[in-house]
Amino acid sequence: MKALAGLAVCLGPLACFVLNPTAAIGILDWALSRRHSTRRPATVAETASPATTVQPSESPPPTAASTPERSQTNGTSALLHSAIAESIGATRLSAPANANSQKPAIANGDEHNIELLQRVRSLLKSGQERFGRIPGYSATFIKRERIGDEVTDLTTMQLKVRHQPFAVYLKWVEGPGLGREILYPDGANDGSMLVRMGGLKGRLIPAFRIDASGAIAMNQSRYPVAKAGILGLAESMIAHREQELQNQVYARARQEADADVDGRRCAVYLFEFDNRERSPDYRKSIQYLDLQWNVPLHVENYGWPEPGQHLEGAALDEATLIEYYKYSNIVTNGLSDDDFSPSNPEYRFRR
């Protein structure tokens, strides 16, 4: 009897999911939302991916030219630990508590930082405008994130993005959740996204919809699916550069030697803060901007060490990496409406 009771406890939630996935999702979303506010950001790491193949449909924008102030290396960044030397992400900068108070005077050392921040912002804006004219693209998307107190395993996804009207398709092809699919058309279905689980759960549980920015979705990602893709990353980076300039909370900024990201030449920028008061969430960010498109292909964001944690150099970076994202195999043509339809026979939403 005890064995049967235990089996019932295990199978009960699954039966609820199979019989009424909408109700089960609602209960789960409510439960997660109650503890969502206690979640805090943190670490990440790792790498590997095939070569990037961009097929531009128009002429490229002005590129980030080499400058004398750039640190010189042998063509690859000497900034990163070998285990995390090929990652990508988006920075977030917290404004100071007295952001509305009188602005402090600009220190002499900030003049260079301001110039470089303005340059990076201009490059990103030019890339955002030009890349936004492309109807859509497909890519390999790799990420690893700290969500709450947990660091996710490295995950590789197939990504398809349509810019107008905005839509995203994701399929997990390596790592946890293998086989999972997500389809999100912006402005449709009351802001929900269609989800099909991977593995055995995908065979037992039919496709279901969840709030794209609700507790369940955000329990799996640091950013909502509506911000997915290269333009979402660029938009985030522009916003934080502008916040720095507006609030005069300047990072120490430096341009490093150009480096390759999966065969695409990139300008490399390093931003570092002196202390938590200037940037409570982020200590350091390394950003790779494609020299042809001026869009981010590789960014790593690091937080602060835990109290009592005494680390330096690569060990500190490896312990405090917060976000890891990477786009490769980018192809800017060949997509159709069928790529963003749940009826696509290559997808599993209707099986």
Secondary structure, 3 states (H helix, E strand, C coil): CHHHHHHHHHHHHHHHHHHCHHHHHHHHHHHHHHHHCCCCCCCCCCCCCCCCCCCCCCCCCCCCCCCCCCCCCCCCCCCCCHHHCCCCCCCCCCCCCCCCCCCCCCCCCHHHHHHHHHHHHHHHHHHHHHHHCCCEEEEEEEEEEEECCEECCCEEEEEEEECCCCEEEEEEEECCCCCCEEEEECCCHHHEEEEECCHHHHHHCCCEEEECCCHHHHCCCCCCHHHCCHHHHHHHHHHHHHHHHHHCCCCEEEEEEEEEECCEEEEEEEEECCCCCCCCCCCEEEEEEECCCCCEEEEEEECCCCCCCCCCHHHHHHHHEEEEEEEEEEECCCCCHHHHCCCCCCCCCCC
